[in-house]
Amino acid sequence: MTEKIYEVTLETASGQTRTVTVPSPTDVQAGDAARPLMQQDESILAINQLADAAGHDVDAGPPKTQAEELAPVTPGVASISTDNGEQNNG
C-alpha cells in the first residue's frame, strides 16, 4: 500500500478542535498515527484524506504495524524451543 496524507481533526471535551497531519496507508490507520499526538481529553472528530499530498508537512510518522506494536511483549523466534529442549538464544 502506498502512503497517503491525512488530516485528522481532534476535539477536546470543551469542544475546541485542532488538526494534525499524518501519513498512513488507510484512514483507519491515520487515527492510529494521530494517537501519539493526542492529549488526554481529546478524541478524533474526523479523518480526511488530502487530495494533494505534495507539499504538506506531517506532524507524526506513519502508524506502527501490528508486529511493531507487539514486539515489546512477544519474545519472537528467540524463545522457540529447539528439538533438544534447550532455548534458542538467537
C-alpha positions as CSV (number, residue, x, y, z in Angstrom):
1,M,0.0,0.0,0.0
2,T,1.1,3.5,-0.7
3,E,1.3,6.1,2.0
4,K,-1.3,8.9,1.7
5,I,-1.6,12.1,3.8
6,Y,-4.5,12.5,6.1
7,E,-5.8,15.5,8.1
8,V,-7.1,14.3,11.5
9,T,-9.4,16.7,13.4
10,L,-9.2,16.3,17.2
11,E,-11.7,17.7,19.7
12,T,-11.3,18.3,23.4
13,A,-14.1,17.8,26.0
14,S,-14.7,21.5,26.0
15,G,-15.4,21.5,22.2
16,Q,-12.1,23.0,21.0
17,T,-10.7,21.5,17.8
18,R,-7.3,21.2,16.2
19,T,-6.0,19.3,13.3
20,V,-2.9,17.2,12.8
21,T,-1.5,15.9,9.5
22,V,-0.2,12.3,9.4
23,P,1.0,9.8,6.7
24,S,-0.9,6.5,6.6
25,P,-1.9,3.7,4.1
26,T,-5.5,3.9,5.2
27,D,-7.9,6.2,7.0
28,V,-8.3,3.8,10.0
29,Q,-4.5,3.7,10.4
30,A,-4.4,7.5,10.2
31,G,-6.2,7.5,13.6
32,D,-3.5,5.2,14.9
33,A,-0.8,7.6,13.6
34,A,-2.5,10.6,15.3
35,R,-2.8,8.8,18.6
36,P,0.7,9.8,19.9
37,L,-0.2,13.5,19.2
38,M,-3.4,13.5,21.1
39,Q,-3.8,15.0,24.6
40,Q,-5.6,13.1,27.3
41,D,-9.0,14.7,26.8
42,E,-9.0,14.7,23.0
43,S,-11.0,12.4,20.7
44,I,-11.0,12.0,16.9
45,L,-13.7,14.1,15.3
46,A,-12.9,13.5,11.6
47,I,-10.3,11.9,9.3
48,N,-9.9,13.2,5.8
49,Q,-7.5,12.2,3.1
50,L,-5.8,15.2,1.5
51,A,-6.2,15.0,-2.3
52,D,-2.9,16.8,-3.0
53,A,-0.4,15.4,-0.5
54,A,2.6,17.2,-2.1
55,G,4.0,20.0,0.0
56,H,2.2,19.1,3.2
57,D,4.3,18.8,6.3
58,V,3.3,16.0,8.6
59,D,3.1,16.1,12.4
60,A,3.9,12.5,13.1
61,G,5.4,9.4,11.5
62,P,3.3,6.6,9.9
63,P,1.4,4.3,12.3
64,K,3.2,1.3,13.8
65,T,2.5,-2.1,12.2
66,Q,0.9,-4.8,14.3
67,A,4.3,-6.5,14.5
68,E,5.9,-3.3,15.8
69,E,3.2,-2.9,18.4
70,L,3.5,-6.5,19.7
71,A,7.4,-6.6,19.6
72,P,7.8,-5.4,23.2
73,V,5.6,-8.2,24.6
74,T,6.3,-11.0,22.1
75,P,9.6,-12.8,22.5
76,G,9.6,-14.0,18.9
77,V,12.0,-16.6,17.5
78,A,14.5,-16.3,20.3
79,S,12.0,-18.1,22.7
80,I,11.2,-21.1,20.4
81,S,12.5,-24.3,21.9
82,T,14.9,-26.4,19.9
83,D,14.5,-30.1,19.3
84,N,16.8,-30.9,22.2
85,G,14.6,-28.9,24.7
86,E,17.0,-26.0,25.0
87,Q,16.0,-22.5,24.4
88,N,17.4,-20.8,21.2
89,N,19.1,-17.6,22.2
90,G,19.4,-16.2,18.7
